[in-house]
Amino acid sequence: MDRQQQAPIANPFFMPNSQVITPVWQRWFQRLKIRDDETRRRPYKTFTTAATLTTWDIGKTVLFDIGATDTVCVLPDADNIKDLWAWIQIVRMGAGRLTITADSASRIEYSSEGGSIYCEETRRRAANVTLQIVAANQWAIIAGLGTWDVD
């Protein structure tokens, strides 16, 4: 179905004397599309070398296409981010070690202040991690693919 279709309002929603939705309405709900069904999101930024992220990168996907090079990504200062529960997704492509470091007053999960997480899994080509700010100085790992170690 290429376009959103109008609801079949001429048909009853429930089958007579029951709480079961009619097949016409079931098919209509199954065919509903939302904009994200067809949207392909590209990374907001792509880096090939070390980078310091800013608050403008919050809520976006950032790609580090680093090949076999070891690279460092510095997170923005969590104290400057006004939106608690804001997130950032970081994707590492390549076999090099990507180290994600917090500012000196913040933690990533159970790391020390200014700690970091890293992925050095050589066989995984697109490791990713989603970090979320859960306190003024605390980043939480809410999702990820690949082996990420906290230090």
C-alpha positions in Angstrom: 0.0 0.0 0.0 1.6 3.2 -1.1 -0.7 5.7 0.5 -2.5 5.9 3.8 -6.1 4.7 3.3 -9.2 6.1 4.9 -10.7 4.2 7.8 -13.6 1.9 6.8 -16.1 3.9 8.8 -19.1 2.4 6.9 -18.3 -1.0 8.6 -19.0 -1.7 12.3 -15.9 -1.8 14.5 -16.9 -4.8 16.6 -18.6 -7.9 15.4 -22.3 -8.1 16.6 -22.7 -9.1 20.2 -18.9 -9.5 20.9 -15.8 -7.6 21.7 -14.0 -8.9 18.6 -12.8 -6.4 16.0 -14.2 -7.1 12.5 -11.8 -8.4 9.9 -12.2 -5.2 7.8 -10.9 -3.1 10.6 -8.2 -5.6 11.5 -6.8 -5.4 7.9 -7.0 -1.6 8.0 -5.0 -1.5 11.3 -2.4 -3.9 9.9 -1.9 -1.8 6.8 -1.3 1.4 8.7 2.0 3.0 7.9 3.9 5.5 9.9 6.5 7.8 8.6 9.3 5.8 10.3 8.3 2.7 8.4 10.0 4.1 5.3 12.5 6.5 6.7 16.1 5.4 6.5 18.1 7.4 9.0 21.6 8.3 8.1 24.2 9.0 10.8 24.1 12.6 11.9 27.9 12.9 11.7 30.7 10.5 10.5 34.2 10.6 12.0 37.3 8.8 10.9 39.5 10.1 13.6 39.2 11.1 17.3 36.4 13.5 18.1 34.8 15.5 20.9 31.1 15.4 20.7 29.0 18.5 21.6 25.5 19.0 23.0 24.3 19.3 19.4 25.0 15.6 18.9 22.5 14.6 21.6 19.5 12.7 20.3 21.4 11.6 17.2 23.4 8.7 15.7 27.1 9.3 15.4 29.3 7.0 13.2 33.0 6.3 13.8 34.2 4.7 10.6 37.7 4.0 11.9 39.0 1.0 10.0 41.8 -0.6 12.1 42.8 2.6 13.9 42.3 3.0 17.6 40.2 6.1 18.2 38.8 8.1 21.1 35.4 9.7 21.4 34.8 12.3 24.1 31.2 12.7 25.3 29.8 16.2 25.9 29.9 17.6 29.4 26.8 16.1 31.1 26.4 19.1 33.3 25.7 21.3 30.2 23.0 19.1 28.9 19.7 20.4 30.2 17.5 17.4 29.2 17.7 14.6 31.6 17.1 11.3 29.8 18.6 12.6 26.6 20.5 10.0 24.6 23.2 9.5 22.0 23.9 6.5 19.8 27.5 5.8 18.8 28.3 3.3 16.0 31.8 1.9 15.5 32.6 0.5 12.1 35.9 -1.2 11.6 38.2 -3.4 13.7 40.0 -0.6 15.6 39.4 0.0 19.3 36.8 2.8 19.9 37.1 4.3 23.4 34.2 6.5 24.6 35.2 8.8 27.4 33.1 10.9 29.8 34.2 14.3 31.0 36.2 14.4 34.2 33.2 14.8 36.5 30.9 12.2 34.9 30.6 8.4 34.9 29.6 5.9 32.3 27.6 3.2 34.2 29.9 2.0 37.0 33.1 3.5 35.8 35.2 6.0 37.8 34.7 9.7 37.3 36.0 10.5 33.8 35.9 6.8 33.0 35.3 5.2 29.7 33.9 2.3 27.8 35.5 0.7 24.8 34.9 -1.9 22.1 37.8 -3.7 20.6 36.0 -6.7 19.2 37.8 -7.3 15.9 35.3 -9.4 14.1 32.3 -7.2 14.7 32.1 -4.5 12.0 29.3 -2.3 13.3 29.3 -2.3 17.1 27.0 0.3 18.6 26.0 1.6 22.0 23.3 4.0 23.1 24.1 6.1 26.1 21.5 8.1 28.1 21.9 10.8 30.8 20.2 9.6 33.9 21.7 12.1 36.4 23.7 15.4 36.1 26.9 13.4 36.1 25.8 9.9 35.1 25.6 8.2 31.7 23.8 4.9 31.5 24.2 2.2 28.8 20.6 1.5 27.7 21.3 -0.5 24.5 24.2 -1.9 22.6 25.5 -4.5 20.2 29.0 -5.8 20.5 31.3 -6.3 23.4 31.7 -3.0 25.3 33.9 -3.0 28.4 33.7 -0.4 31.2 36.9 0.9 32.8 
